[in-house]
Amino acid sequence: MSRIKLKLSSNRVSGNLTKIFLFRKHPETITKSLDGPLLTHTRAIVPGVPTCHSAFKVNDLDSSAPQFLDHNIRDIASQYPDAFYYKFNPPKLKHKGRSHSSPFPISALDYVPVTSKDIFTPIPLIIRNYFDDVIPKETRLQILLSLVDLHETEFIRSVDDGRWTVAKASSLRGRYTGRDKGIRELFKLSRVSKAWLRLVFDGQLWHDLDLHAFPNIPEPLLARLTSTGGSFTTRLDVAGHAQLMPTVFLGMIDNLCLPPSPSGSILTNTQLTAINLQGCSGLTSLSLHYVLVRSPSLRRLCLKGLRAVTNTTCDIISTYCPRLTHLDVSRCSNMNAKGILRMSSSAIDRCEHLYLIELRLCGLKNMDDAVMSALGKAAPYLEVLDLSYVRQLHNSAVEAFIACESDSSEDLGVDIILVSPRDIGRESNHMTKCRRRVTRLRHLSLSSCILLTDDACSNLAHSVPQLEYLELAGIGAALKDDGLIRLLNTTRLIRRLDLEDASAISDSLIATITPSINPDLPLNHSVRFALEPGHALEQLNISYATHISDDAMLVLIHNCMRLKWLEADNTHISSRVIKEFVQINRERGMIGAKIVAIDCRGISEPFVREISASTRPRRGWRAHQARKLMYLDARDKNVDDLKVGQDECDERRIVMKSFYSWQTVDAVKSAREKRRKANSRRAANESGGSFDLDDRVTKWWSPGGRRSPRTGRNSPLDPNSEGCAVM
């Protein structure tokens, strides 16, 4: 650096000259007179006259740019005496010279409006909500309603296509399917916004308030569902809600009521037509009666197993629910037959009929002839009557139900038939005929009514011509052939016959329900068996009937074209009957066929293995509720399990229940457990070579049942050697 300084300062003459010329003072040349010599460096700003700088000068006050032009002062001074003259002096070299021109006269910023906001703020993108702003409310509600229907249709389609398996049903995702899954999705959509919340809880979506699949639903949600649109609800199903309190239920009913009318009525009513309260053990009689009083349009009512049901409940039903057609008060411990008597008597006193079509009174106490007689007169439209486990019911009560007085003039609502005493099994010499009511019963259950005999069946002869389901299980040897044959000869539409424990029946009864085959008629003749009992028989239970032979059963199986359910456990049937049943049902293509032959000595293990290709040990079903039964499903592709057992969910296979077929279920369970232990040992070895503890027994002294392989070697490893050996 010093060398550079010395070199630059070596030529002093040139440096001094440079300073002289660079920093010399220029005398100012001021024009005092216009008569002097021409000022070549003097310029004048003349309005309207262009100059050489006009293209590079912008006037801030005027929209039009000023004009500059160089002229001789003498020539223009006389024309513009008031013009301002200035003289151009070259800039001093002491500092940087100032430029009197711009590179471009117009800037883009001159056209950008001045704003106080940040110019870097992004422009908001407005997206229009067409669903909430454009689509009408009715269409939006229909879309949400279609969402539930879509889930139900998709589930049915997955079942039909074979995509629904036991593994999927047993998983956590398979807990809610079909409509229940759609309801859950609706609740999820309510979290989107407040508008969607109001839309989801709109009453038009909840006319069918079916919540039986959600027993743990919070009480505030129940109140919200009923308060927003309760007046639209026509069906209420809260079966299984054992934690439902009376106060919450009363609030729900108040919300379900219609708004008060302008006339100022004190009590408003609901629009409920169906109520299911089965399993709601927390309800009281007051809360139950409250909903019945305010539901005059009620048609279906299920109160099965409720302790809140009393005889007063029957009075309220008769008074405030005149349109009721289906009633289930089975297993109500605080109610007896007097309630049914009072309900029937009140209708008879009003000269009216009960509109009951289905009445279930399972386990009703104190049943007698008066109750059955009043019920028969007051309810002529009954089609389903369940009197199972009514211990006090006897033959005379059954006769009182279908009998009518000879001088009766009231409108019975049914036809009347005259039968001779011989037709109903009575040995009488006089020719007086008995008057019987021709009921409309299609389903009659008298199972476990231990006081009944076959005389009750004789009393029902000619009075139940439309009977399809007859259940007489659990009565025992009191059921004999005579009464059953009289009844079955007059019930040609019988489809299901349950005679379990009827040990006194014989081949004569089997011959009665076996239609004959006319070889002259074609197989597809529609009226082939129209006049013979048993042509429509589908299910038959003759368990413990030890007097029935194989020949009678073979003819029955061959002639009953619709028979697909046969229960004959603890009988003397042989393997020929089972083989014929399996073969014929396979040929007919029956779906869901079943035969039960438990405790039948004529069934051997080799025979069960022989027909295993067409049978299955259990009737499996794909549902989350059946996950603990661990059905074997071929759709899950369990090759190892299928080598041991059969596909239990294949409806084309015949369900074969026997002692040896149940061993197949145990074998599949053992194979699964063995494979699980092998997989756990393999995983333990791969993770770190841990000690195998699965085959070791739990030490009796180990706290919490823990296994310790390195301590307690003196403890016995054989479980049979533990404890006190007495024998």
C-alpha positions in Angstrom: 0.0 0.0 0.0 2.9 2.3 0.7 4.4 1.6 -2.6 1.1 2.6 -4.3 1.1 5.9 -2.4 4.6 6.6 -3.3 4.0 5.9 -6.9 0.9 8.1 -7.0 2.6 11.0 -5.3 5.8 10.8 -7.3 4.5 13.0 -10.1 3.9 16.2 -8.3 3.5 18.4 -11.3 0.6 16.4 -12.8 -1.0 16.2 -9.4 -0.8 19.9 -8.8 -2.3 20.6 -12.2 -5.1 18.3 -11.5 -5.9 20.1 -8.3 -5.8 23.4 -10.0 -8.1 22.5 -12.8 -10.4 20.4 -10.6 -10.9 22.8 -7.7 -10.7 26.1 -9.4 -13.5 28.6 -8.9 -15.7 29.5 -11.8 -16.9 33.1 -11.9 -20.6 33.4 -12.0 -22.0 34.8 -15.2 -25.1 36.8 -14.4 -27.1 38.2 -17.2 -27.8 41.8 -16.3 -28.7 43.2 -19.7 -30.2 41.7 -22.8 -28.1 43.9 -25.0 -24.9 42.0 -24.3 -23.4 39.1 -26.3 -25.4 36.0 -27.0 -25.6 33.7 -24.0 -25.1 30.3 -25.3 -25.5 28.6 -22.0 -28.5 30.5 -20.9 -31.8 28.7 -21.1 -35.3 29.9 -20.6 -38.4 28.1 -19.6 -41.0 29.1 -22.0 -44.6 27.9 -21.6 -45.8 26.0 -24.7 -42.4 25.9 -26.3 -40.7 22.4 -26.4 -37.2 21.9 -25.3 -34.7 19.2 -25.5 -35.6 18.0 -22.0 -39.3 17.9 -22.7 -39.3 14.1 -23.1 -37.6 13.7 -19.7 -39.4 16.2 -17.5 -42.6 15.6 -15.6 -44.6 18.4 -14.0 -46.2 17.4 -10.7 -48.8 20.2 -10.8 -50.0 19.8 -14.3 -51.3 16.7 -16.0 -49.6 17.8 -19.3 -45.8 17.7 -19.3 -44.1 21.1 -19.7 -42.3 22.0 -22.9 -38.6 23.1 -22.9 -36.7 24.4 -25.9 -33.3 26.2 -26.3 -33.6 29.6 -28.1 -31.7 32.8 -28.4 -32.6 35.0 -25.5 -32.6 38.1 -27.7 -35.1 36.6 -30.1 -37.6 35.6 -27.5 -37.1 38.2 -24.8 -39.2 40.7 -26.6 -42.0 38.2 -27.0 -41.9 37.0 -23.3 -40.7 39.8 -21.1 -41.9 38.1 -17.9 -40.1 34.8 -18.5 -37.6 33.5 -16.0 -34.1 33.1 -17.3 -31.4 31.0 -15.8 -28.0 30.2 -16.9 -26.6 26.7 -17.1 -23.3 26.3 -15.3 -21.4 23.1 -15.5 -21.3 21.2 -12.2 -18.4 21.5 -9.9 -16.1 18.5 -10.0 -15.7 18.6 -6.2 -18.8 16.3 -5.8 -20.9 14.0 -7.9 -22.9 15.8 -10.5 -26.6 15.8 -10.4 -28.5 14.4 -13.3 -31.3 16.6 -14.7 -33.1 13.8 -16.4 -35.0 10.6 -15.4 -34.5 7.3 -17.1 -38.2 7.0 -17.7 -40.8 9.7 -16.9 -43.7 7.5 -15.9 -43.5 4.9 -13.1 -45.9 2.0 -12.6 -46.3 3.1 -9.0 -48.0 6.3 -10.2 -51.0 4.2 -11.3 -51.2 2.0 -8.2 -53.7 3.5 -5.7 -52.3 4.3 -2.3 -53.8 2.1 0.5 -53.2 1.9 4.2 -53.4 -1.9 4.2 -50.6 -4.3 3.7 -50.1 -4.9 0.0 -48.7 -8.4 0.8 -51.9 -9.6 2.4 -53.3 -12.5 0.3 -56.6 -11.9 -1.4 -59.4 -13.9 0.3 -60.8 -16.7 -1.8 -64.6 -16.8 -1.3 -66.0 -20.3 -1.8 -69.8 -20.4 -2.0 -71.5 -23.0 0.2 -74.0 -24.5 -2.2 -75.3 -27.1 0.2 -76.3 -24.6 2.9 -77.1 -21.5 0.7 -78.5 -22.9 -2.6 -80.2 -26.3 -1.9 -83.6 -26.1 -0.2 -84.0 -27.4 3.3 -86.3 -30.2 2.2 -83.7 -31.5 -0.3 -81.0 -31.3 2.4 -83.1 -33.4 4.7 -83.7 -35.9 2.0 -80.0 -36.2 1.4 -79.3 -36.9 5.0 -82.2 -39.4 5.1 -80.7 -41.1 2.0 -77.5 -41.5 3.8 -79.1 -43.8 6.3 -80.8 -45.7 3.5 -77.5 -46.0 1.7 -75.8 -47.7 4.6 -78.7 -50.2 4.9 -78.6 -50.9 1.2 -74.8 -51.3 1.2 -75.0 -53.8 4.1 -77.6 -55.9 2.3 -75.5 -55.8 -0.8 -72.4 -56.9 1.0 -74.2 -59.9 2.5 -75.6 -60.9 -0.9 -72.3 -60.5 -2.6 -70.5 -62.6 0.0 -68.3 -59.8 1.3 -69.7 -59.9 4.8 -67.8 -62.5 6.9 -67.6 -63.6 10.5 -64.3 -61.9 10.9 -65.7 -58.6 9.8 -68.7 -59.0 12.0 -66.6 -59.8 15.0 -64.4 -56.8 14.6 -65.1 -53.4 16.3 -66.1 -51.9 13.0 -68.8 -54.6 12.6 -70.6 -53.6 15.7 -72.9 -51.2 13.9 -74.2 -52.2 10.5 -76.9 -51.1 8.2 -79.3 -48.5 9.6 -77.5 -48.3 13.0 -74.3 -47.3 11.2 -76.2 -44.6 9.3 -77.5 -43.2 12.5 -74.0 -43.0 13.9 -72.8 -41.2 10.8 -75.6 -38.7 11.2 -74.4 -37.9 14.8 -70.9 -37.4 13.4 -72.2 -34.9 10.8 -73.8 -32.8 13.5 -70.3 -31.7 14.6 -69.6 -30.0 11.3 -71.3 -26.7 12.1 -74.3 -25.3 13.9 -76.3 -25.3 10.8 -75.7 -29.0 10.3 -76.4 -29.6 13.9 -79.9 -28.1 13.5 -80.3 -30.1 10.3 -79.4 -33.4 11.8 -81.7 -33.0 14.8 -84.6 -31.9 12.6 -87.7 -33.8 13.5 -88.4 -34.9 9.9 -85.4 -37.3 10.2 -86.6 -38.9 13.4 -90.1 -40.0 12.8 -88.8 -43.5 13.6 -86.8 -43.1 16.9 -85.3 -46.5 17.0 -82.4 -46.5 19.6 -82.4 -50.1 20.7 -78.8 -50.5 19.3 -77.5 -47.6 21.5 -78.4 -48.6 25.1 -75.7 -46.3 26.6 -76.8 -43.1 24.8 -76.4 -40.0 27.0 -79.5 -38.5 28.5 -78.8 -35.0 27.1 -78.7 -36.5 23.6 -82.1 -38.2 24.2 -83.5 -34.9 25.4 -82.1 -33.1 22.3 -83.5 -35.7 19.9 -87.0 -35.4 21.4 -87.0 -31.6 21.9 -86.1 -30.5 18.4 -88.6 -32.5 16.5 -90.5 -34.7 18.9 -93.9 -33.9 17.4 -92.8 -35.8 14.2 -92.0 -39.0 16.0 -94.4 -41.9 15.5 -92.3 -44.9 16.7 -90.3 -45.1 19.9 -88.0 -48.0 20.5 -85.7 -47.8 23.6 -85.5 -51.6 24.3 -82.6 -52.5 26.5 -82.1 -49.0 28.0 -82.0 -50.2 31.6 -80.5 -47.0 32.8 -83.4 -44.8 31.5 -84.7 -42.9 34.5 -88.3 -42.0 35.0 -87.6 -38.2 35.1 -85.8 -38.4 31.8 -88.5 -40.5 30.3 -91.2 -38.0 31.4 -89.2 -35.2 29.8 -89.0 -37.2 26.6 -92.8 -37.7 26.5 -93.4 -34.0 27.1 -91.2 -33.2 24.1 -92.9 -35.8 21.9 -96.3 -34.1 22.5 -97.8 -31.8 19.9 -97.9 -28.1 20.6 -101.0 -26.9 22.6 -104.0 -26.0 20.5 -105.3 -22.4 20.5 -108.5 -23.7 22.2 -106.4 -24.0 25.3 -106.5 -27.8 26.0 -104.7 -28.7 29.2 -103.4 -32.1 28.0 -101.7 -32.6 24.7 -101.1 -35.9 23.0 -98.3 -37.6 21.1 -98.4 -39.1 17.6 -96.8 -42.4 18.7 -98.2 -45.5 17.1 -95.5 -48.0 18.3 -93.7 -48.1 21.7 -91.1 -50.7 22.8 -90.0 -50.5 26.4 -88.7 -54.0 26.8 -85.8 -54.1 29.3 -86.4 -50.6 30.6 -86.3 -51.8 34.2 -85.8 -48.3 35.7 -89.3 -47.0 34.7 -92.1 -46.7 37.2 -95.8 -47.2 36.9 -96.4 -43.5 37.0 -94.1 -42.8 34.0 -95.5 -45.7 32.1 -99.1 -44.6 32.6 -98.1 -41.1 31.7 -97.1 -42.1 28.2 -100.1 -44.4 27.7 -102.6 -41.6 28.7 -101.0 -39.3 26.1 -100.8 -41.7 23.2 -104.4 -42.3 21.9 -103.0 -43.3 18.5 -101.0 -46.2 19.9 -101.2 -49.5 17.9 -98.2 -51.5 19.1 -97.0 -51.8 22.7 -94.3 -54.0 24.1 -93.9 -54.1 27.9 -92.3 -57.5 28.2 -90.7 -58.1 31.6 -91.5 -54.7 33.2 -92.2 -54.6 36.8 -94.0 -51.3 36.3 -96.9 -53.1 34.6 -99.9 -53.6 36.9 -103.6 -54.4 36.5 -104.2 -50.6 36.4 -102.1 -50.5 33.2 -104.7 -52.7 31.5 -107.5 -50.3 32.6 -105.6 -47.4 31.1 -104.9 -49.3 27.9 -108.6 -50.1 27.5 -109.6 -46.5 28.1 -106.9 -44.3 26.4 -105.6 -46.7 23.7 -108.7 -47.9 21.9 -106.8 -48.6 18.6 -104.2 -51.0 20.1 -103.6 -54.0 17.9 -100.4 -55.6 19.3 -99.8 -56.0 23.0 -97.0 -57.9 24.8 -97.2 -58.0 28.6 -95.3 -61.3 29.0 -93.4 -62.0 32.2 -94.8 -58.9 34.0 -94.6 -60.1 37.7 -96.9 -57.4 39.1 -99.8 -58.2 36.8 -102.2 -61.1 36.8 -105.2 -62.3 34.9 -107.5 -59.8 36.6 -106.1 -57.0 34.5 -107.0 -58.9 31.3 -110.5 -59.5 32.7 -111.0 -55.8 33.5 -109.8 -54.8 30.1 -112.1 -57.2 28.3 -115.1 -56.5 30.5 -114.8 -52.8 30.0 -115.0 -53.3 26.2 -118.0 -55.6 26.5 -119.8 -53.1 28.7 -119.3 -50.4 26.1 -120.6 -52.9 23.4 -117.3 -52.6 21.6 -114.6 -55.0 20.5 -110.9 -54.8 21.2 -108.9 -54.3 18.1 -106.2 -56.7 19.3 -104.6 -58.8 16.7 -101.6 -60.1 18.7 -101.7 -60.7 22.4 -98.8 -62.2 24.3 -99.5 -63.2 27.9 -96.6 -65.6 28.6 -96.3 -66.5 32.3 -99.6 -64.8 33.3 -100.9 -65.8 36.8 -104.4 -66.7 38.0 -105.9 -67.6 34.6 -109.4 -69.1 34.8 -112.5 -69.7 32.7 -114.0 -66.3 33.3 -110.9 -64.5 31.9 -110.8 -66.7 28.8 -114.5 -66.3 28.2 -114.3 -62.5 28.4 -111.2 -62.4 26.3 -112.9 -64.5 23.6 -115.9 -62.2 23.4 -114.0 -58.9 23.6 -111.2 -59.8 21.1 -112.7 -61.5 18.1 -109.9 -60.3 15.8 -107.1 -62.2 17.5 -104.6 -63.9 15.2 -101.7 -64.5 17.6 -102.3 -65.7 21.2 -99.4 -66.6 23.4 -100.4 -68.4 26.7 -97.2 -70.3 27.3 -96.2 -71.0 30.9 -99.7 -70.1 32.2 -99.7 -72.7 34.9 -103.3 -72.4 35.9 -104.7 -72.8 32.4 -106.8 -76.0 32.0 -109.1 -77.6 29.4 -112.3 -75.9 30.5 -110.6 -72.4 30.1 -109.7 -73.3 26.5 -113.3 -74.4 25.8 -114.6 -71.2 27.4 -112.5 -69.2 24.9 -114.3 -70.5 21.8 -117.7 -71.3 23.3 -120.7 -69.0 22.9 -124.1 -69.0 24.5 -127.1 -70.3 22.5 -129.3 -67.3 23.3 -126.5 -64.8 22.6 -127.7 -61.9 20.4 -124.7 -59.6 20.5 -122.5 -59.2 17.5 -119.6 -61.6 18.1 -117.5 -60.3 15.2 -116.8 -63.9 14.0 -118.7 -66.8 12.4 -120.4 -69.4 14.4 -120.3 -73.1 13.7 -122.4 -76.0 15.1 -120.5 -79.2 15.9 -121.7 -82.5 17.3 -120.3 -83.8 20.6 -118.5 -86.6 18.8 -116.6 -84.0 16.7 -115.1 -82.6 19.8 -114.4 -85.9 21.5 -117.4 -86.2 23.7 -119.3 -89.4 24.1 -122.9 -88.2 24.2 -126.2 -89.9 23.1 -128.2 -86.7 22.6 -128.1 -84.9 19.3 -127.7 -81.4 20.7 -125.0 -79.6 18.8 -122.5 -77.2 20.4 -122.1 -73.7 19.2 -118.5 -72.7 18.6 -116.8 -69.5 17.5 -114.7 -69.7 14.4 -111.7 -67.7 15.4 -109.0 -66.1 13.3 -106.1 -67.5 15.2 -103.0 -68.3 13.1 -100.5 -68.7 15.9 -101.4 -70.4 19.2 -98.8 -71.1 21.9 -99.8 -73.3 24.8 -96.4 -74.6 25.7 -95.6 -75.6 29.3 -99.3 -75.3 30.4 -99.0 -78.4 32.5 -102.7 -78.8 33.3 -103.7 -79.3 29.7 -104.4 -82.6 28.0 -105.4 -83.6 24.5 -109.0 -82.7 25.4 -108.0 -79.1 25.0 -107.1 -79.9 21.4 -110.4 -81.6 20.9 -112.2 -78.4 22.1 -110.3 -76.4 19.6 -111.3 -78.6 16.7 -113.3 -76.8 14.0 -112.7 -73.4 15.7 -109.2 -72.6 14.4 -109.3 -73.5 10.6 -106.6 -70.9 9.8 -104.1 -72.1 12.4 -100.5 -72.2 11.1 -98.3 -72.4 14.2 -99.3 -74.7 17.1 -96.9 -74.9 20.1 -97.7 -77.6 22.7 -94.2 -78.3 24.1 -93.6 -79.2 27.7 -97.0 -80.7 28.4 -95.8 -84.3 28.6 -97.5 -87.6 28.3 -101.0 -86.0 28.8 -101.0 -85.2 25.1 -102.3 -88.3 23.3 -103.1 -89.1 19.7 -106.9 -88.7 19.8 -107.2 -85.1 20.6 -104.3 -84.1 18.4 -105.7 -86.0 15.4 -109.1 -84.3 15.8 -107.5 -80.9 15.8 -105.0 -81.5 13.0 -107.7 -82.9 10.7 -109.3 -79.4 10.8 -106.1 -77.4 10.4 -105.0 -78.0 6.9 -102.7 -74.9 6.8 -100.5 -76.1 9.7 -96.8 -75.1 9.1 -95.2 -75.5 12.5 -96.0 -78.1 15.0 -94.1 -78.3 18.3 -94.9 -81.5 20.3 -91.7 -81.7 22.4 -92.1 -84.0 25.5 -95.2 -85.6 24.0 -94.0 -89.1 24.7 -97.4 -90.7 24.1 -97.8 -89.9 20.5 -97.4 -92.6 17.9 -97.3 -93.3 14.2 -101.0 -92.5 13.9 -100.3 -88.9 14.5 -97.5 -88.9 12.0 -99.8 -90.5 9.4 -102.3 -87.7 10.1 -99.9 -84.9 9.1 -98.5 -86.9 6.1 -100.1 -86.0 2.8 -100.6 -88.7 0.3 -99.0 -88.6 -3.1 -101.2 -89.1 -6.2 -99.0 -90.4 -9.0 -101.5 -89.3 -11.6 -100.9 -85.6 -10.8 -97.7 -83.8 -12.0 -95.2 -82.8 -9.4 -95.8 -79.1 -9.9 -99.5 -79.3 -9.5 -100.5 -76.4 -7.3 -103.6 -78.0 -5.7 -102.0 -81.3 -5.2 -102.2 -81.3 -1.4 -104.6 -78.5 -0.9 -107.1 -80.6 1.0 -104.8 -82.6 3.1 -103.1 -81.7 6.4 -99.4 -81.5 6.3 -99.0 -80.2 2.7 -97.6 -76.9 4.1 -95.6 -78.4 7.0 -92.2 -76.8 7.4 -91.1 -77.5 11.0 -91.8 -80.5 13.2 -90.6 -81.2 16.8 -91.3 -84.7 18.1 -88.5 -84.9 20.7 -88.9 -87.7 23.3 -91.6 -89.4 21.2 -90.2 -92.9 21.7 -93.1 -94.7 20.0 -92.5 -93.4 16.5 -90.9 -95.8 13.9 -88.4 -95.2 11.1 -90.9 -96.1 8.4 -93.4 -93.5 9.5 -90.7 -90.8 9.5 -89.4 -91.9 6.1 -92.8 -91.5 4.6 -93.3 -88.1 6.3 -89.9 -86.8 5.0 -90.6 -88.0 1.5 -94.2 -86.7 1.2 -93.9 -83.3 3.0 -92.4 -81.3 0.3 -91.7 -78.2 2.4 -90.4 -79.9 5.5 -86.9 -78.5 6.3 -86.8 -78.5 10.2 -87.0 -81.7 12.1 -86.2 -82.2 15.8 -86.2 -85.8 16.9 -83.8 -85.9 19.8 -84.0 -88.7 22.3 -86.1 -90.9 19.9 -85.5 -94.3 18.3 -84.8 -93.0 14.8 -81.8 -94.5 13.0 -79.3 -93.2 10.5 -81.6 -94.1 7.6 -84.0 -91.2 8.6 -81.2 -88.7 8.8 -79.6 -89.8 5.6 -83.0 -89.6 3.8 -83.6 -86.1 5.2 -80.2 -84.8 4.2 -80.4 -86.3 0.7 -83.9 -85.0 0.0 -83.3 -81.5 1.2 -80.1 -81.3 -0.9 -82.1 -82.4 -3.9 -84.9 -79.9 -3.2 -82.4 -77.1 -2.6 -83.7 -76.1 0.8 -82.1 -73.2 2.5 -81.6 -73.4 6.3 -82.6 -77.0 6.7 -82.0 -78.5 10.2 -82.3 -81.9 11.9 -81.7 -82.6 15.6 -80.8 -86.1 16.7 -79.2 -85.6 20.1 -79.2 -88.7 22.4 -80.3 -91.0 19.6 -78.5 -94.3 20.1 -78.9 -95.3 16.4 -76.6 -92.5 15.3 -72.9 -93.6 15.1 -69.8 -91.6 14.7 -68.8 -93.1 11.3 -72.2 -92.1 9.9 -71.7 -88.5 11.1 -68.4 -88.4 9.3 -69.9 -89.9 6.2 -72.4 -87.1 5.8 -70.1 -84.3 7.0 -69.6 -83.1 3.4 -73.3 -81.9 3.3 -73.8 -80.9 7.0 -72.6 -78.5 9.6 -72.7 -78.8 13.4 -74.2 -75.4 14.2 -76.4 -72.8 12.5 -73.9 -69.9 12.3 -74.8 -66.3 11.7 -72.6 -63.3 11.0 -73.2 -60.6 13.6 -71.2 -58.8 16.2 -73.4 -60.3 18.9 -72.2 -63.8 17.9 -68.5 -63.0 18.1 -68.0 -65.1 21.2 -69.4 -68.2 19.6 -66.6 -68.1 17.1 -68.5 -69.6 14.1 -66.4 -71.2 11.4 -66.9 -69.3 8.1 -65.4 -70.3 4.8 -65.4 -66.7 3.6 -62.6 -66.0 6.1 -60.4 -68.5 4.3 -59.4 -70.4 7.4 -57.9 -73.3 5.6 -56.5 -74.9 8.8 -59.9 -74.8 10.5 -61.8 -76.1 7.5 -59.6 -79.2 7.6 -61.0 -80.0 11.0 -64.6 -78.7 10.9 -67.3 -77.6 8.4 -68.5 -74.2 7.3 -71.1 -73.2 9.9 -72.4 -70.2 7.9 -73.2 -72.0 4.7 -77.0 -72.0 4.4 -76.9 -74.7 1.8 -75.6 -77.2 4.3 -78.0 -79.0 6.6 -77.5 -78.4 10.3 -76.9 -81.8 11.9 -77.0 -81.7 15.7 -75.8 -84.9 17.4 -73.4 -86.0 20.1 -70.6 -86.6 17.6 -71.2 -83.4 15.5 -70.7 -81.3 18.7 -67.3 -82.9 19.1 -66.4 -81.2 15.8 -67.0 -77.8 17.4 -64.6 -78.8 20.3 -62.0 -80.0 17.8 -62.0 -76.7 15.9 -61.7 -74.8 19.2 -58.8 -76.9 20.3 -57.0 -76.4 16.9 -57.4 -72.7 17.2 -56.0 -72.6 20.7 -53.1 -74.8 19.7 -52.3 -72.5 16.8 -52.6 -69.4 18.9 -50.1 -70.8 21.4 -47.7 -71.7 18.6 -47.9 -68.2 17.2 -47.3 -66.7 20.5 -44.3 -68.8 21.1 -42.9 -68.0 17.7 -43.4 -64.3 18.3 -41.7 -64.5 21.7 -38.7 -66.3 20.2 -38.4 -63.8 17.4 -38.7 -60.8 19.7 -35.9 -61.8 22.1 -35.8 -65.5 22.7 -37.8 -65.3 25.8 -38.5 -68.4 27.9 -41.6 -70.4 26.9 -44.1 -70.0 29.7 -47.3 -71.2 28.0 -46.9 -74.8 28.9 -46.0 -74.2 32.5 -48.6 -74.5 35.2 -49.5 -71.7 37.6 -47.8 -72.2 41.0 -50.3 -72.3 43.9 -48.2 -70.0 45.9 -47.4 -67.5 43.2 -49.1 -64.1 43.9 -51.5 -63.1 41.2 -51.1 -66.4 39.4 -47.8 -65.4 37.9 -45.5 -68.1 36.5 -41.9 -68.1 37.6 -39.6 -70.6 35.8 -36.5 -69.9 38.0 -38.0 -70.0 41.4 -40.0 -72.6 43.3 -38.5 -75.7 41.7 -39.8 -77.8 44.5 -43.5 -77.0 43.5 -45.2 -79.8 41.6 -45.5 -79.3 37.9 -48.2 -81.9 37.5 -51.6 -80.3 38.2 -53.0 -83.7 39.2 -50.5 -84.0 42.0 -51.4 -80.8 43.7 -53.7 -80.6 46.7 -54.7 -83.4 49.1 -54.9 -86.9 47.7 -57.9 -88.5 49.4 -58.8 -91.2 46.8 
